């Protein structure tokens, strides 16, 4: 099974969602969901997105892979639940 790296229902990548959150100063998942609509279709991506936003990693089988940090945050804030 390939890693989940996007909200398939809304066609939003986890990298894009993290970048959006950082650009707009969003620090919690509920606000990110409200502003982008992510996780509001089937909801299957939510636990994977939460983990990615917390760690920058996605699960692939029994391995964890760190996705690139294309736009480091200026204030060091992370999106939380």
Residue pairs with C-beta under 8 A, 6 or more apart in sequence:
1 61
2 60
3 58
3 59
3 60
3 65
4 44
4 45
4 48
4 58
4 59
5 13
5 14
5 15
5 52
5 58
5 67
6 12
6 13
6 14
6 45
7 14
7 17
7 38
7 39
7 41
7 45
7 49
8 41
8 42
8 44
8 45
9 40
9 41
9 42
9 45
10 36
10 37
10 38
10 40
10 41
12 36
12 37
12 38
14 48
14 49
14 52
14 53
14 58
14 67
15 67
15 68
15 70
17 32
17 36
17 38
17 49
17 53
18 52
18 53
18 79
19 70
19 71
20 26
20 32
20 35
20 36
21 27
21 32
21 53
21 79
22 71
22 73
22 74
22 77
23 71
24 35
25 77
26 32
26 35
26 79
27 77
27 78
27 79
27 80
28 79
28 80
28 81
29 39
29 46
29 49
29 50
29 53
29 79
29 80
29 81
30 81
32 38
32 53
32 79
33 39
33 40
38 45
38 49
39 45
39 46
39 49
48 58
48 59
50 81
51 57
51 58
51 59
52 58
52 67
53 78
53 79
53 80
54 78
54 79
54 80
55 64
55 66
56 66
56 67
56 69
57 64
57 65
57 66
57 67
58 64
58 65
58 67
